[in-house]
């Protein structure tokens, strides 16, 4: 953070040292204009265009960084919480294993029978257990009876009752196996006891117990650190705080806290998860929890609301620094680009202004286009001081490079355009007088041609009217015969199409008959196959019933084996230590018998399921057989219908042949009549067309001459205007000489 602050201060100092006045355009070179400039809009737009992607990237980076940091904190919560839970589980498993192993030790039988020195040996073993594991504080053997003493690694108070000091004792003596107690306090130390009753015959002769030292677990919780502000907290099922780095909340009831209520109300079967709570840490960072069901404990890993404030502050400051630097760089680049654009625009506006006033001699140069006072040009001018002599010697030449950048290409293209335009104006000035004189001569010739053409057109119009009247009747008759011919042709086409469709229909109907016969044959074969399948299913059903009898026999054998194993266990218990090995064998036999009985039940269930399915399959086959009879009748009906369709199509084809023969006779007679009428109409049309064409040509020539006369008059006026306009432009004398040479 100190380095970031130092860099920020250096950046502000460097920005304050910049001489911004050098970036402003010179007043001497500025152009006075009465319009708005695009310089500042372009500068602002380019700055925004460069800033928007950067700001979007920075925002995305901030969001992703925050997300990664959150995931990292939550992963650390999960890891450390899981480590604590694993430690507690391991300690609990070790305590249970210790109790089970000690319960199988023969020293307990010696203590119960009053063997001298047995209590001392048991006390030594209990001391070894409590000192060999840092998570086990004390171990107890509490006999049920008045003639034996308690063997314990902890000194119990004789003034208080035993049940008050060991609140788990009564329930432990009444249980049938391993049991964990509620957390309790003994001699100022928090602990949880795992206990197991010891049986002598059918009665309880004592209780064996080991205390899980919760003070050691508290130390582990205090040493476990999560990120900067996180911690581990252990709660009972009732919400009592058992362990926390904040000792002030140990013993408090947090059951009503919202995050504790959340895990109580969850319907998930999982003992782990992450919850989010506004009350605990603002809801931004998750709270990882993991339950220990056998101990009735819940372990939370959580961090404070301000966990990532320091990192977020550093990221924000870094982003602000990058944004400010980018704004400055973007503004300088945008200002430079806008300056070049406005410089080019001003130079071209200046040249266009001269063209508007008639001066075509001005040309663009690279120096004029980029006449913008910016740091780049300033440094470039400083570096080029040694080349002043070379520049001055070439001052009369153009500074444009044909292979230069786009600015060079713009200036070259503009200068070439102006050269072409200037040459064109010079030619116009030289030829405008000749055009005016030629227009006057053409006007006189067009007037004479128009009068002669008008007389010819009137004569031809009379001949065309007489010829047109002669051909009207012939054309009408020929038209009617053509209509009759077209109608007969349509009838012939329609009959031909019907014949083609009839042939296709007969072919398709024949294919349909063959396909239906194949379907009938295949259907009969399918019915035979279904009958065979039905018979095979009935045979399988009989075999399954035989298997069911065998399974019943296996079930009876398993029941008898179970009774034998139970009797063997009873005899082994009576034999005491000598029959312990035989008791294990009897227990395994009883388990195998129970597994055999369960497997027999499963086989019976599978057999019943198979029988039900086979019965359903037979019923379904019978229903299918009934439906097949109806299907056979439908196939026979389809065959009869197809044969009827074939007979009708044959009659239709015979009728169509008669229609075609009659139509052919009519067509032969029609063609003779139409041929004669067409010869008459052709002769009349040729006469009419010839006269109309001559008349139209005469009218067209007359109209053309009128337009020609009008255009010649307009051309004479345009020549005068063009001459006056061309004389307004100022051009080089070289272009005038070239125009004279062209003349």
C-alpha positions, 0 to 999 in steps of 0.5 A: 500500500505504501508503494501505491501511495508513493507512485500516486504522489509521483504521478500527480507531481509529473502531471503538474510539471507538464506545460500544456500551453505548448499543445495549443495551436499558434494564434498566428497560424489559426484560421478565423472561421464562422463555423463550428469546429469538429476538433473538440468533439473528435477529441472527446469522442476518441477519448471516450472510445479509448476509455470505454473498453479500458473501463469495462476491462478494469470493471471486469477485472475488479469483479473477477478479482473480488470473486476469486478472493471470495472463493479463496476465503471460502475455500480456506474456511472449508479447509481449516474447518474440515481440519478441525472436524477431522481432528475431533473425529480422529480423537473420538474414533481413538476414544471409542477404539480405546474403550472397545479394546479395554472392554475386551481386556481380561484385566476387567474380569480379574477386577470384577472377581476381586483378584489381588493387584488387578485394580493397580494394573487397571489403574496403570493402564488407564494412566497410560491411555490418558497420557498417550493421547493429548485429546484424552483427559481421563479414563474411568472404570466404575463398578456397579456394586457396593464392594468395589472401588472406582478406578479412575485417572481423575480424583472425584469429590467424595462430598458430591454424588457420583451422578452429579460429577459424572452426569452421563453415568446413569444413562451409560449403565442403561445403554447397550453399547458405545454412547457419547455424553453431552458436554460437561465440566469436571474439575473446571475442565470441559469434556465429552465422555464416551462410555460402554457398559460391561456385562456379566451374564445378563446384568451390567457389572460396571461402566468403562468410560474415556473423557475427550478433553475439550480444553485441548480442542479449544486450544486448536480452535484458538490457533486456527486462523482463517484469512485476516479476521476469520475464526473457528467456532464449535456449537452444541445441537442446542446452540451453546458455544463450546469453543471460540477464539473469543472467550467472552462468547463461550457458554452463550446460547446462539440458537436464535441467531439467524445463521444457526437457524438456517442450518437447523431448517435446512432439508438437505441430508448433507452434514456440510455446506456454505450459508450466507447471513446478513447478521453474521458478516453482511452476507457477502462472504460464505459461512462454512459449517460441518456437523459431527453427528455422533458427538452432536456438535456443529463446527463453523468457519466464518470471517468478519464483514470487513475481511476484504476491505484492505485488499478491495481498497488497494485494488480500487486505488490501483484501478483509479491510478490506471484510469487517470493515466489512461485518461491523460494518454487518451486525451493527448492522443485524441487531441493530436489526432483531432489537430491533424484532422482539423489542420487538413480540413482548414487547408482544404477549406482555404484552397476550396475558398480560392477555387470558389473565387475563381483562382485555380492556381493554388495547390496543397502541400504536406506542410500546410496539411499538418500545420498543427503545433503538437509535441511530435512536430516540435520534437521533429523540428528540433531534430531536423535543424541540421537539414535546414540547408537541404530543405531551403535548397529544395524549397521550390519543389513539392514536399509530397511523396508519391509513396508517402502516407495517406495525407500525402496521397490526399494532397497528390490526388487533390492537386491532380484533380485541380490540374485536370479541372484547370486544363478543362477550363482552359479548353472550354475558354478556347472552344466556347466561341467556335461552338456559338458560331456553329450553333447559328449555322445549324439553326438555319439548316434545321428550319429548311429540313423541317418544312420539306419533311412536313409536306411528305408526312401529309401525303403518306398519312392519307395512303395509310388510312385507306390501307388500314380499313382494308385489313380490319375484316381479314384480321378479325376472321383470322383471330377467331380461327386462331382462338378455335385452334387454341381451344382444340389444342388445349382439349388434346393436351388435357386428354393426353394428360388424363391418359398419362395419369390413368396409366400411372394410376393403373401401374400404382394400383397393380403395385398396391395389390401385390404389396397388400398380398405380401402384407397378408402373407407376412401377417399370417407368418407373424400370427404363427410366431406369436402362437409359438411365443405364447407356448414358450412363455407358458413353459418358462412359467412352469420352470419358474414355479419349480425354482420357487419350490427350491427357494422355499427349501433354501429359506427353511435351511437358513432358518434352521441354521440361524437357530443352530447359530443362536444356540451355539452363541448361548453355549459360547457365552456360558463357556466364558473366555474359553468359548469366545472364539467359538462365539465369533464363529457362531456369530458369522454362521448366524450372519450367513444364515440371515444373508441366505434368508434375505437372498431367498426373499429377494429371489422370491420377489424376482420370481413373482415379478417375472411371473406377473410379467409373463402373465401380462405378456400372454394376455397381451398376445391373446389380445393381439391375436384377436386384433389380427383377425380384424386386420386380416378382414381389412386386408381382404377388403383392400384387395377387392377395392383395388381390383374394382379401381383397375376395372374402372380405369380400363373403361376410362382409357377406352373413352379417352381414345375415342375423344383423341380420334375425334379431336384429330379430325377437327384439327385437320379441317381447322388447319386448312381454314386457318392457312387460307385466312392467314395468307389473306391477312398477311398480304393486307398487313404487309400493305398496311405496315409499309404505309404506316412505317413510311408515315411514322418515319416522316412524322419522326423525322419532322419531330426530330428536326423540331427537337434538333432546332430547339437544341441548337437554339439552346446550345447557342445560349449555353455557349454564350453562358459557358464563355462568360463563366469560363472567363471568370477563372484564373488559370496558368498561361501554360494551360492556355497554350495547350488549349490553343494547340488543341484548337 
